[in-house]
């Protein structure tokens, strides 16, 4: 076989390798995203509300006074689980683009995050109300502190 006959075969082989690598990347990203998704139950007094949650490893939000980690929930979801509260914490925040102000947060009685046999339990978690409706492509309404 001449060198000219090998060239199309080499291109075909290289294309197959690039395709395999791209597919592996997609599968790996999908698996890692799925591993951060949880079914979350917010509990306050006699109320329980469930929603999809996302373990946000980039969430480093903390209460500046106590140092407690702060989770973030969709405002409507938080209002459904605790329509009346006695005490609100004010949590200053800043976004990547330099925006930010203050989030209102409440302490819930408990929060549970479940994923395929793995349960995370947060006793008396501090949960801030999102400034607007959380609009995540995966439908998550709670950002768990990571």
C-alpha positions as a Markdown table, in Angstrom:
| # | Residue | x | y | z |
|---|---|---|---|---|
| 1 | Unk | 0.0 | 0.0 | 0.0 |
| 2 | Unk | 1.4 | 3.4 | -0.9 |
| 3 | Unk | 1.7 | 6.4 | 1.5 |
| 4 | Unk | -1.1 | 8.1 | -0.4 |
| 5 | Unk | -3.4 | 5.2 | 0.5 |
| 6 | Unk | -2.7 | 5.5 | 4.2 |
| 7 | Unk | -3.6 | 9.2 | 4.5 |
| 8 | Unk | -7.4 | 8.7 | 4.4 |
| 9 | Unk | -7.1 | 5.9 | 6.9 |
| 10 | Unk | -5.1 | 8.1 | 9.3 |
| 11 | Unk | -7.6 | 10.9 | 9.0 |
| 12 | Unk | -10.4 | 8.4 | 9.7 |
| 13 | Unk | -8.6 | 7.0 | 12.7 |
| 14 | Unk | -7.8 | 10.5 | 14.1 |
| 15 | Unk | -11.4 | 11.6 | 13.6 |
| 16 | Unk | -12.6 | 8.5 | 15.5 |
| 17 | Unk | -10.2 | 9.4 | 18.4 |
| 18 | Unk | -11.4 | 13.0 | 18.5 |
| 19 | Unk | -15.1 | 11.8 | 18.5 |
| 20 | Unk | -14.4 | 9.3 | 21.3 |
| 21 | Unk | -12.7 | 12.0 | 23.4 |
| 22 | Unk | -15.6 | 14.4 | 22.9 |
| 23 | Unk | -18.2 | 11.7 | 23.8 |
| 24 | Unk | -16.2 | 10.8 | 26.9 |
| 25 | Unk | -16.1 | 14.5 | 27.9 |
| 26 | Unk | -19.8 | 14.8 | 27.6 |
| 27 | Unk | -20.5 | 11.7 | 29.6 |
| 28 | Unk | -18.0 | 12.8 | 32.3 |
| 29 | Unk | -19.6 | 16.3 | 32.6 |
| 30 | Unk | -23.1 | 14.8 | 32.7 |
| 31 | Unk | -22.1 | 12.4 | 35.4 |
| 32 | Unk | -20.4 | 15.1 | 37.5 |
| 33 | Unk | -23.4 | 17.4 | 37.2 |
| 34 | Unk | -25.7 | 14.6 | 38.2 |
| 35 | Unk | -23.6 | 13.8 | 41.3 |
| 36 | Unk | -24.3 | 17.3 | 42.7 |
| 37 | Unk | -28.1 | 17.0 | 42.4 |
| 38 | Unk | -30.1 | 16.2 | 45.5 |
| 39 | Unk | -33.7 | 16.0 | 46.6 |
| 40 | Unk | -33.9 | 18.5 | 49.3 |
| 41 | Unk | -36.5 | 18.8 | 52.1 |
| 42 | Unk | -36.7 | 22.1 | 54.0 |
| 43 | Unk | -38.3 | 21.7 | 57.5 |
| 44 | Unk | -39.6 | 24.6 | 59.7 |
| 45 | Unk | -41.9 | 23.9 | 62.6 |
| 46 | Unk | -44.7 | 21.6 | 61.2 |
| 47 | Unk | -44.1 | 22.5 | 57.5 |
| 48 | Unk | -42.1 | 20.4 | 55.0 |
| 49 | Unk | -41.3 | 21.5 | 51.4 |
| 50 | Unk | -39.4 | 19.4 | 48.9 |
| 51 | Unk | -37.4 | 20.7 | 45.9 |
| 52 | Unk | -34.5 | 19.8 | 43.7 |
| 53 | Unk | -31.2 | 21.0 | 45.1 |
| 54 | Unk | -27.6 | 21.5 | 43.8 |
| 55 | Unk | -24.5 | 21.1 | 45.9 |
| 56 | Unk | -22.7 | 24.3 | 44.8 |
| 57 | Unk | -19.0 | 23.7 | 45.5 |
| 58 | Unk | -18.4 | 27.4 | 44.6 |
| 59 | Unk | -20.8 | 28.6 | 47.3 |
| 60 | Unk | -18.6 | 30.1 | 50.0 |
| 61 | Unk | -21.3 | 32.3 | 51.5 |
| 62 | Unk | -21.1 | 32.6 | 55.3 |
| 63 | Unk | -22.7 | 34.7 | 57.9 |
| 64 | Unk | -20.1 | 37.3 | 58.8 |
| 65 | Unk | -21.1 | 37.4 | 62.5 |
| 66 | Unk | -21.4 | 33.6 | 63.3 |
| 67 | Unk | -19.3 | 32.2 | 60.4 |
| 68 | Unk | -22.1 | 29.7 | 59.7 |
| 69 | Unk | -22.5 | 28.5 | 56.1 |
| 70 | Unk | -25.4 | 30.0 | 54.1 |
| 71 | Unk | -27.5 | 27.9 | 51.7 |
| 72 | Unk | -29.7 | 29.8 | 49.2 |
| 73 | Unk | -33.2 | 28.9 | 48.3 |
| 74 | Unk | -35.8 | 30.3 | 45.9 |
| 75 | Unk | -37.7 | 33.0 | 47.7 |
| 76 | Unk | -41.1 | 31.4 | 47.0 |
| 77 | Unk | -39.9 | 28.1 | 48.3 |
| 78 | Unk | -38.6 | 29.6 | 51.5 |
| 79 | Unk | -41.8 | 31.6 | 52.0 |
| 80 | Unk | -43.8 | 28.3 | 51.6 |
| 81 | Unk | -41.8 | 26.5 | 54.4 |
| 82 | Unk | -41.7 | 29.4 | 56.8 |
| 83 | Unk | -44.3 | 32.1 | 56.0 |
| 84 | Unk | -43.7 | 33.9 | 59.3 |
| 85 | Unk | -40.4 | 34.3 | 61.0 |
| 86 | Unk | -39.3 | 36.0 | 64.2 |
| 87 | Unk | -35.6 | 36.6 | 63.3 |
| 88 | Unk | -34.0 | 37.5 | 60.0 |
| 89 | Unk | -30.2 | 37.5 | 59.4 |
| 90 | Unk | -28.8 | 39.9 | 56.9 |
| 91 | Unk | -26.1 | 38.3 | 54.7 |
| 92 | Unk | -23.9 | 40.5 | 52.6 |
| 93 | Unk | -22.9 | 39.0 | 49.2 |
| 94 | Unk | -21.0 | 39.9 | 46.1 |
| 95 | Unk | -21.3 | 38.2 | 42.7 |
| 96 | Unk | -18.5 | 37.4 | 40.3 |
| 97 | Unk | -19.5 | 40.4 | 38.1 |
| 98 | Unk | -19.2 | 42.7 | 41.2 |
| 99 | Unk | -22.9 | 43.0 | 41.9 |
| 100 | Unk | -24.5 | 42.1 | 45.2 |
| 101 | Unk | -26.1 | 43.6 | 48.2 |
| 102 | Unk | -27.7 | 41.8 | 51.2 |
| 103 | Unk | -29.7 | 38.6 | 51.3 |
| 104 | Unk | -32.3 | 37.9 | 54.0 |
| 105 | Unk | -31.8 | 34.6 | 55.7 |
| 106 | Unk | -33.7 | 32.5 | 58.2 |
| 107 | Unk | -32.7 | 29.6 | 60.4 |
| 108 | Unk | -34.7 | 26.5 | 59.6 |
| 109 | Unk | -35.3 | 23.6 | 62.0 |
| 110 | Unk | -33.7 | 21.1 | 59.6 |
| 111 | Unk | -32.8 | 20.4 | 56.0 |
| 112 | Unk | -32.2 | 17.1 | 54.4 |
| 113 | Unk | -30.6 | 16.4 | 51.1 |
| 114 | Unk | -30.9 | 12.9 | 49.6 |
| 115 | Unk | -29.2 | 11.4 | 46.6 |
| 116 | Unk | -29.0 | 7.7 | 45.7 |
| 117 | Unk | -28.6 | 6.3 | 49.2 |
| 118 | Unk | -26.6 | 9.3 | 50.5 |
| 119 | Unk | -28.2 | 11.6 | 53.0 |
| 120 | Unk | -26.9 | 15.0 | 54.1 |
| 121 | Unk | -28.5 | 16.4 | 57.2 |
| 122 | Unk | -28.2 | 20.0 | 58.3 |
| 123 | Unk | -29.5 | 20.9 | 61.8 |
| 124 | Unk | -30.7 | 24.5 | 62.1 |
| 125 | Unk | -29.3 | 25.6 | 58.7 |
| 126 | Unk | -29.1 | 29.2 | 57.7 |
| 127 | Unk | -31.0 | 29.6 | 54.4 |
| 128 | Unk | -31.1 | 32.8 | 52.5 |
| 129 | Unk | -33.8 | 33.8 | 50.1 |
| 130 | Unk | -32.7 | 34.4 | 46.6 |
| 131 | Unk | -33.0 | 38.0 | 45.4 |
| 132 | Unk | -35.2 | 36.8 | 42.6 |
| 133 | Unk | -36.5 | 33.5 | 41.2 |
| 134 | Unk | -33.7 | 31.0 | 40.9 |
| 135 | Unk | -33.4 | 30.2 | 37.2 |
| 136 | Unk | -31.2 | 27.2 | 36.9 |
| 137 | Unk | -31.3 | 25.1 | 33.7 |
| 138 | Unk | -31.7 | 21.9 | 35.8 |
| 139 | Unk | -34.7 | 23.2 | 37.7 |
| 140 | Unk | -32.9 | 23.3 | 41.0 |
| 141 | Unk | -34.5 | 25.7 | 43.6 |
| 142 | Unk | -31.9 | 25.2 | 46.4 |
| 143 | Unk | -28.2 | 25.8 | 46.3 |
| 144 | Unk | -26.5 | 23.8 | 49.0 |
| 145 | Unk | -23.4 | 25.3 | 50.6 |
| 146 | Unk | -20.4 | 23.3 | 49.2 |
